[in-house]
Structures are given as C-alpha cells and as structure tokens.
C-alpha cells in the first residue's frame, strides 16, 4: 500500500460505535466491520485530547513528546499557558517522513500549524484561523465555506437546537473541504478528525444512554451524519488504501465533579491569597502541592516555582502522604480514586521533567477538576453529562485479522500500526 487514511472520531467510545453500527444508525461502519477488526483501545493518562492526539501523531509516550495537558505552567512561573504545537518534543508523522504528501484536517493539538508537505488545518484549541492553516493561501477558501475549527461551545450549550445546527454545519463544511483537497492534491496520507462527536457527548451523553430522553433521536441523527461523512471519505479513497478509524478516549456519564485544589486546601497543602483574578499566582509560600486540570498533582518545589516550599528531602514523604489521602477519599461511601500513579510509573523519556508528580484516575462517574478557587470539594455538574475515560477508545483497522493487532492496544500503538499498513505489513 502506498496511501493511507486515519479518520478520527474524537471522544467516541468503542462500545458506542459497535452499538450504533449493529442498530443500523451507522450502516457504513457496519459494512466496515465485515472488512476489518474493531477493538477497544487504551487512551493516554490523563485522557485529555492534547495528550492522546500527541501520542497518536508521534507514536510516543508523553515522557517523550512532552505534552501532559491542554495547559502547562510557563517555566519558572505560576503562569498557565494553553497548549502550543511548539511544545511537542517528538516529531509527528509528517516530520518523520516528509517525503509523503499529507492532507491533515482538524487534528487537535497542532496549533499553530507548522510547515508540512501538503496541507495542515489545526483542530481545537485554535483561536485564530489564519495561524491554524498551512499553507496560508487556503484561509480565504475556508472562510468562504464557513469553515469552523470548532462549534461555538458556549452558545451551543445554551440550546440543544442550536447545538445540533452548529454540529451539522461544522461537519458539512469539514467534509466539503476534505473532498476539495483530495480531489486536487496528489496525496499519500489523509488524517481527518471529527470533534463534534466529543462536543455532543459532553453536553448530551444522557441523550444517548436514555432512549426516552427528548434529544435521543437528534443524538442518533448526528451519528448518522457522522457515518455519512465516513461514507463520503471512503468514496474518495481506494479499497486497497490503508484505513484506520480511531478515537482518542472513551466517554461516560458524569455523576459528580471533584475539585482537587479545594481538597488540597482543606488538607493544608495549598495556601492561596484571596484573589481569584491572580489564578495560580495567588499561591503563597508554604504551599506544598497544587493541581492542574484534570488530574495532575504537582509538588511546589524549591527552585522550580517562584514560591517553592518543598525541598528535595521532603518529596518522598509528601508523595506518600498525598497518595494515602487520595486513596482514602470517599463520596457517599464510594471510593473516588481508582488509580494513583507516580510520574515514573507512566512516563519515560527526556521530557519526564515536565510531568506531574502524581496522576489520578477516578472511579466511574467522578469527574476530576483542578477547581483552584472552588468552595466545595464535590459539586453536581451543571450543563455537562459526559466525561472522558482512559479506557474504551476506538480502534478499527481495515484488512487485518484480530491477531494482527496488539492484545491490548493503546493510543501510542496507532502510528506504528498505520506505518506497517502503509508498508503492506498487516502484522
């Protein structure tokens, strides 16, 4: 095989796709199931799109590519910055093999768009369309097509009708751009990501789970549109082209939010000025630990942060204390935290120095948040019904048998599998 395509369905669980395929909601996917293998796939930890898509595009562990979330502290400060593609320390596919021609549409965690042999349109988070597109000459055409990097999440979340309208229009424009580019570019690799799936599931996961929900029919209808988009893309590629369909994480129902920094304040490890506008700059000397979304806990080390208070000989004791406290956390008699990892248990590579000290994985239903100035540890979620999971991401590979894939694949396996498919080696 000389060409290959990866279709990404952001946030779509393996189980949802199998269910909707067998129910006839996604007939194109149902046909694909006859031609390949579908498996559940492990996401990154934490299961954040910036981390998982970075692992997909590099085939590397976060300890190598250096991305641990959508936000990070600027070195030597408490200033939080949003993700930039410049953070990536490992080369993505298009830099590893620049001889191939790429069409990459809506891939998260690639903003600002860098130079590529072909086309790159960055996905979420991308606040400026011009900086999200390479080459720049495409920007005007995208504007004429009303191309959006993302739905207007704030507006759409206020009205399900508006949400479904935005989702449909955004998907339609994305497919049209894909068709135009594939018809005029001699391409080798296509990466096409749909992120509306994630937006819908966050806002209306209950509409999928409850067949009596007033928006259940519209939820299914959007996935029909997604399946139609898959069908249109299949019509643009050849049957012998390598094909993978993946998601970056799973999704499940939110029962309650858990504000980690409120916990750390209550336990005496985090001391803040009473000034929320200062954000993390409100951290006072004497602070031992703090958290970043969604589940990353950092020691306030001397020499690393401006008001660092943790000396090297204190680190081990603090980590043991925090581990025991998180392990014992309960809500209405239920354990909150399923797994607690130290960074060296999850990550390996030259970028481990940037990693959080502890990474928490919640039990089902619990949504971990940093909640720096939240007043309560446990809060009912207003407006969202779905949350990411580290398990049950989607992996589909056309033209292989089940034993050709890893027994328990992870998001880091996607790129190696894809490259073997491109080379005509299915196993």
N, C-alpha and C positions, 0 to 999 in steps of 0.2 A: 504494500500500500504506500502511496506517495502522499496522500492527503488525509486529513483527519479533522473531526469536529467534536468539540465539547459543548454541550448545551447545559447550562447551569440553571437550576430552579431553586433560588435562594430560600432557605428555611423549610423546604418541603420534606417531611418525613417519608422514609421508605414505605412505611405502612399505609400512609395516605394514598400514595401513588398506586400501590397494589390494589387497595380497596376501590379507588375510583376507576381503575382500568377494568377490573372484574365486573363493576356495576355498569359499565358502558358509558360512563361520563367521559372517559379518556380513551376512545377507540383506537387512535393512532398508537398510543402506548401499549394498548392490549395486543396489537399486532406485533409491536417490537418485542414483547415478551416471548413470542414464539421464535425470535431470531437471535436471542442472546440470554444473558444472565442478569438478574437483579438481586442485589444483596443489601442488607443494612450495613452502614459504614460508620465508624467512629469519627467524630469531629475533633477539632482541637480542644484543648483545655487552657483557658476558658473557651466556651463555644461562642466566640464573637466573630462576626464575619470578617473583620480586618485580619484576624489571626488565621482563621481557617482558609480564606481565599489566598492569603500569602503563602500558607503551607501548600495549597494546591498548585499555585503558579511556579513555585520554586522546587517542589518535591522535598522540602526541608523542614526540619523541626524548628520551632520558634527560637530555640537556642542558637540556631544558625542564621535564620533570616531576621531575627531581632524585633519582631512585631508581637506585642503581648496584649494589645487592645486598640480601641479607636482613639484613646487618649494616652499621653505619656507626659511626665514632667520634663521640662527643658533641663539639661544638665546643670546641676548645682543650684537649682531653684525649686520653689513650690509652684511654679507657673505651669499650668496644664495646657498642652497644645493638642489640637486634633491631628489625626494621622496624616502623614505625607508619604507618598511613594518613595521619597528620598530616604526614608528610614530603612528601607529594605536592604539588608546586608548581603543577601544571596541573590544571584542572578535569576530572574524569571525565565520562562521558556523561551521567549522571543530574544533574549540576550544570550542565552546558552547556545542557540542555533540561529544566528541572524541570517543564514543563507536562505531560510524559508521565508515565504511571504505570508503575513498574518492579517486577519481581519478579526479584531477584538472589540466587542460591543458590550458596554455596560458591565465591565468587570470591576467589582468593588476593590477598594484599597489600591488603586492605581493612579490616583490624583496627586499632583498634576501629571498629565500624560507626558511621558518621555518619548524620545525618538524610537521608532520601530520601522522595520522593513514592511511597510503596509499601512494599516490603519489601527489606531487605538482610540476608543471612546471610553473614558473612565466612568465607573459607576460610583455609587454612594461611598464616601461623602465627597461631593464635588460642587462647591458653591458657585463656581464660575465656569460656564460652558466653554468659553474660549480656552481656558487653561486645561479643560478636560478632554481636548480633542487634538489628535495628531493625525495628519497634517492640518494646519490651521485653515487651509482652503475649504475644508469641509464644514466649517462652522456655519456659514451662511445658508448652505443647503439644509442643515439640521434645523436651523431656526425656521426656515420656510415650511418644513414638515411638522413644526410644533413639537420637535423632539425634546423630551424632558429627561434629565438624569434620574429624577425621582418624582413620585407624586407629591403634591403639596400636603404633607402629612398632617399638619395642624388643621388646615381647612377640611381635609377629607375625613379626619377623625371626628369632626363635629356632626357629620351627616353620612349615614351609610349610602344613601342615594348618590351623593357627591363622590364618595369613595369609589363606588363601582364605576361611575362615569370616568373618573380620573384613571383608574386602573385600566379600563378598556382602551381609552385614548392613548395612554402611555405605551401599552403593549402594541397597539396597532402601528404607532409611529416607529417603534423599535424594529418590528418585523419588516416594515417598508424600507427602512434604512438598510437592514441586512440584505434584503432582496436586491436593492440597487447596487450595493457594494459587491456582492458576489457575482452579479451579472457583468460588472465592468472591470473587476480585478482578477488577475490570474493568481489565485490564492493557493496556499498549501495547508494552512491551519486556520480554522474558524473557532473562536470562543464567543459564545452568545449567552448572556446571562439575563434571566428574568428575575427582577427583585420585587415585583408587585405581589408575588406569592407570599413572601415574608411579611409585607405590609398588611395584607389581608388577614393572614393568620394571627398576627399580633393583635389586631383590632377585633377580629370576629372568629377566633378559634372555636368559641362555643357554638357558632352557627354551623360549623362542620359536625361537631360532636352531637348536637341535639337536632334530630330530624324535625322537631316541632318548632324550632327557632324561626322567627319571622323572616330571617335573612338566609335560611338554609338553601333555598332554591337559587338565590343570587350567588352564594358562595360556590355552589356546584357549577353554575353557569360560567363563572370566571375561569374555573379549571377546564371547562370545555374550550374556552377561548385559548387557554394555555396549550391544550392538546392540539387545537387547530394550528397554533403558531409552530408547534413541533412538526406537524404535518407539512406546513409550508416550507420549513427549513429542510426537511427530508427531501422535498421536491427539488431543492437546489443543489443537493449533493448526490454522489453516485452510491450505488449499493455496495460497492467494494471499498468506499472510503471508511476509514476507522471512525467509529462513533461511540462516544460515551455521553451519558446523561447523569448528572450528579447534583447533589445539594451539599451545602456547606455545614448544615447542622439539622437537628430534628426540632420538633415543636411539641409543646404540651400545655395543658391548662394551668393558669396561674391561680393559686389559692390565696397566697398572701405574700407581700413584699417583706424582705428582711433587710433593715438598714444597718450595715456593718459598722459604719463610723459611729452611729448612735450607741451601738454595743460597746465599742472601744472607749467611748467617752464614759459610759456608765461603769465600765470596768476599771477606769482610771488610767488607761494607756494613751488617751488622746486628750489634749488640753487645747481649747480654742479661745481666741478673742470672740467677743460677742459682736461680730461684724461679718455677716454672710457675704457682703459685697467683696470682701477680700479673698473669698474662696479659700484655697489651701494656704494662701499667705497668712491666714488667720491662725495657723498652727503656732503654738507658743513653745518656748523652751521647756523641757521637761516631758514633752510628748515622746512616747516610746514606739508607737505604731499608728498607722493610718491605712485606709483602704482606698483603692481606685475601682471604679466600675469594671466589671460587675462583681468580681470575687477575688480581687488581688489585694493582698495584705503586705505592706512594706514596713520594715523597721526604720526608725528615724535615726539613721546612722550619723555619727560624728564624721565630718569630712565629706559626706555626700550631700547633705542638706544644710541650708543656712543656719537653722537652729537645731542641728542634730544633737541628740541626747543619749544615743546608745553606743557605748564603747564596745570594742571587739570582744572582750571577755564576758560581756553581758548577753551576747546574741543567742547562744545556745539555750540559756535558761529562759529567756523571753520566748523563744520559739516553742519550747516545751510547755510553758505556761499557757500561751495562746492556743496551742493545739488542744490542750485539755479543756480549756474554756469553750472553744468552739465545738469540741466533741460532745460536751455536756449540754449544749443548747437545745432546749425543747420548746414547743408551742402546743398547748392543749394536750400535753402528754406525748407528743410525737417528736422524734428526733428530727432536727432541721438539717444538719450537715451529714452528707453521706460519705464523702471522702475529703481528706485534708492532705495536700501534697506539699513537700518542700521543693524548692525550685530544681534542685539537683535530681529529684526523682522523676521529673517530667522532661527537663530540658538538657541538651548537651550542645556544645559549640562555643564559638568565640563571643557570642552575644549574650551569654548567660548572665553577665554582669548587669544587664538591664532588667533582668527578670524579677518578678515579685518574690518575696521570701516565702510566703505561703499562698497556695491557690486552693480555694474551697469549691467543692462540688455539692450542690444541695440535693436533698431528697426530693421526690416528685412533689410538685405543687408549690415549692418555695422558690421565690424569685429574689436572688441576692442583688443588692444595690449598695452603692457607697453611702448615699444619704448623709452627706457631711453635716448639714445643719438640721436634719430631721428631728422632730421631737419624740417620735415613737420608734421603738425597735420593730414592731410588727404593724403593718398597715395594709388594709384592704386596697387592692388595685382599683383605681378609677379610670376607666377608658380602655384598658387593655385586657385581653383574656388569654393570650398565648405568650409563652416564653420559650427561649432556646433550650435545647438539651444537647448533651455531649454524645448521645447515642442516637441511633435510628436515622442518621443521614442516609441519603440515597446514592447508590452506585449501580448504574446499568452499563453493560458493555455488550455491544453487538458482535455477533460472530464468534463467540467463545463458549466453551463448556465451563461448568461451575468450578471444576478443579483447576482451571487455568488462572483463577484469581486467589489472592491470599484468603486464608480461612476466616480471618477477622480483619478486613481491610480498614485502613484509616485514610483520612484526607491526604496524608503525606504520600500515600501509595498511588494517587491518581496520576500524577505526572509520569512516574516510571511505567505504569501500565499503558498509558497513552503512547509513550515513546516506543514501547515494544510493539504495540498495534501498528504504529506508523511504519515500523521496520518489518512488518509482516510476521512478527513472532508473538502469537497469542498467549504463550505461557511464560 
